[in-house]
Amino acid sequence: MKEIVTFIEPVRNRELKLAYFNVAELDVPPFQRDVSPSLVKSLEKAIEKLGFLVPIVVVPVEGKFYVIDGRHRLEAVKSLGISEILAVVVDPSYYHYILELNTEKPPNVKDKSKQAYRLYVDLLKENPTMVEEDITTYVEEPYYITLGFAIEEIDPKFPAGFYDEFLSKIDNFLYRPLEEAVEERRRRAKAVYELNQVVNEKFEELALDNALLKGEIVRKGVQKAFGVRVRVIDEEFYRAIERLKEAVRSLEAQDL
């Protein structure tokens, strides 16, 4: 450990240390959760792009230093071949508070979509002539933007997770400035929202009682419209939406 500074944490007024650690010095408590490879990969990309900005949290216990927050960041740093990591060193009494601290998790589709929308709006204000395709620097998939508009401007409870796989096959970044593209995003969001209304109607018609079956309605509708193992949907966005609507309307109880 190479201590940088000692400081007072402003809420509980406890003395903490900020220090560099060699990754080989760090251990993981036996009750830590399993590593999520997808989260590690996401963090690797973020660290490569932005640097290591958020220190991990380490606690000294019986001569060892245990990571109680930031295990995935630690694994990402190791994967990138970085030997040193920045950490906040806390009192040993924090050792069993891992659940309160260990909130690091991959954002779900809804989280990513809301973030994509908010970023889109901010970029629109800052640089309205920016071509939407250039937003790929910040947003990995175009359908996050469409779903974000559906959630933030139409229905906060919109079930984004039911539609990401389908939209990934038909949505695309637009070769238009944001000041023009924004209206097309709203139009696409409205189309997806109307598709969801058709799914809701089918759910009611079949007298289903588990809301998760709405996702199954979407899945079966896609299979019926485009094939069971479809990987690519070579149709224009709105035509694909209409085909899926037709397929959903034709579903019967035995299809589920």
N, C-alpha and C positions, 0 to 999 in steps of 0.2 A: 504493500500500500504506500502511495506517495501523497501525503496530505497537502491540499492546496490552501484551504482556509477553514476556520471554525466560525460558525454563525449561529444566531438565535432564531429558531423557527417562530414565526410571528403569532401563531394561534395558541399553542400550548407553552410557548416560551422555553422550549427545551434546546439545549445546545446540540448542534449537529455538525458534522464534518463533510466537506466536499473533498473527494480524493480520487486519484487515478489508481486503478487496479490492473495488474496483469490478469488476463482472463483465466490463467491457470491457477490463480489464487482463490477463485470463487467456487463455492459449492452450492448445491440446490437442496432445500429441505426435502425430506422424504415424503412429505404430504403435499408437495407441489403438484399442480395439474400436469397432464401430459402435454407435450409440445404439439402445436398445430403446424404442420409443414407449410400450409398455405399462408398462415400469418407470418411465419419466418420469411417466406419469399417476398411478401408485401413489404415487410420491414427492411429487407435487404435493398429493395428498389428505392424506398424512401431515404434510407441512410446514404446510398450512393448519390442520390439526387440532391439532398439537402444537408447532409452531414449528420453527426450524432448530436441531437439537440436536447433530448430528454434523458437526464441521468437515471440509472437504475437505483434501486434502494437496497442497501446491504446492511446486515446486522451481524455483529460479532458474537459468537457463542462457542465457548470452550476452545478458544484458540483458532477457530475457523471463521470464515466470512461467508454468510449465506445470503443468497439473492431472494428477497421476499417480494419484490416487485420489479418486473422487467426481464423475466427469464427469456422471453421471446426476443427481446432486444439483444440479450447476451448471445443467444444462438445465432442471430443474424450477423452480429459482429464476428463471431467465430467463423461462420460460413464465408464471410468476406475476407478472411485472413488477417483481420485486425487483432493485434495482440493486447491492446490497452483499452480500457473502458472507463468512463466517468461515472461516479457513483456518489450518492448521499449515504453517509454512514449514520445509522440511528441507534438508539439505545437497545440493549438486548431484550428489554421488556416488549418490544414490538414483534418479536419472533413469531408469535402465534396469531398475529393479526393479519395473516396473509390474505384472507378472503376479503377483508376491507380494502386492502391495497391492490390486490391482484385483479384489476379491472381491465387489463390489456386484452382485447379480443378483436377479431376482425369485424368491421362494420358489415351489417347485413345489406340486402338490396335496397331496402327502404332508407337506411342511413346514407348509403352512397348516393342514392337518387336525390335526397334532400340536399346533401352537400353539393352535388353537381348543379342543382338548380340555383342555389345561393351563390356559387362561384360564377355561374353564367350571368346572373343578374348583376353581380359586381363588375364583371368584365364588360358587360353591356354599357354600364354607366361610365366606366373608365375609358373604354376604347370601342365605341359603337361600330367603327369601320373594320374592326378585326374580323377576319374570315373565320367562320365557325370551325372549319377543319383544324385551325391552329390551336383550338382548345384541347386537342389531344395531349398536349403537354401536361394538362392538369386533370383531365377526365379520360379514363381508360376506355369507356364504351359509350356510344351515342345514346343507347336506350336509357342510360341513367338520366340523361337530360330530359327525355320525353316523360319518363316516369316521375321525375322531379316536378315537372310542370303539372302533371296530373295530381300529385299529392299536395303541392303547395298552393296551386291556384284553383283546383276544382274540389278535391275531396281529401282531407287530411288522413282519412282512414283507408285510402285506396290500397288494395292488397298487391303491392308492387311485386312481391315474391312469386305471385302466380303467373306473371307475364314476362319475366326477364328472359327465360329461355326462348320463347317464341319471338320476342322483339329482337333478340340478338341476331336472328336470322333475316330480319327485314329492315331494321333501322340502319341509318348511316349518318355520318357527319355531313353537313351541308357546305357547299362551296359558295356561300353567300356571306356578306357582312352580318354581324350579329343584329344590327338594327333592322335587317330584313328577315333574317333567319328566325328571330324570336317569334314572329307570327306563325311561321310554319311549325315551330315547336308546339305552340299553343294548339294549332290545328291537329297535330298528331296526338297530343295529350287528350284532346277532346274525343278523338276517334277511339283511343284505347279505353277511355272512360265509358263510352257508349258500348263498346264490346263487353266491358265488365257488367253493364246493366243487362245485357242479353244473357250473360252467365248467371246473374242473380235471378233472372226470370226462369231460366231452366232449373235452377236449384229449387225454387218455389214450386214449379210445376211438378217436379219429381218428389216433392214432399220430403226432402232430405233434411236432416237435423244437425249435421256436423259441418261447420263452415269450411273445414279443410277440404271437404269434397268439392268445393268450388274450384280448387286447384286441379282436382282430378277431372272435372268437367272441361277445363281448359286443355289439359293434356290429351284427353280422349278426342276433343274437338280437333286439335292439331293433327292427331293421327288420322282421323277420318278425312280431313281436308287435304293433307299433304303426304300421308304415308306414315307407317309405323316407325320407321327408323330414319326419318328425314333429317338431313344435316344441313341442307341448303334449300332455301325457299327463293326461287328465282322469279319473284313477282314484285310488282310495285307495292309500296307500303300499304296504300289504302285498299287496293284490290285484295291483298293478302288478309287484311282485317275483315273485309266483307266475306271472303271465303270461309274464314273461321267462324264468323257469326252464323252463316248458313249451316255449317257443320254442327255447331252447338245447338241450334234450334232443332236439328234432326235427331239428336241423341235420344235414346230411350233408356229406361232403367237398366235393362240387361247389358247395355254398353258399359256401364260402370261396375 
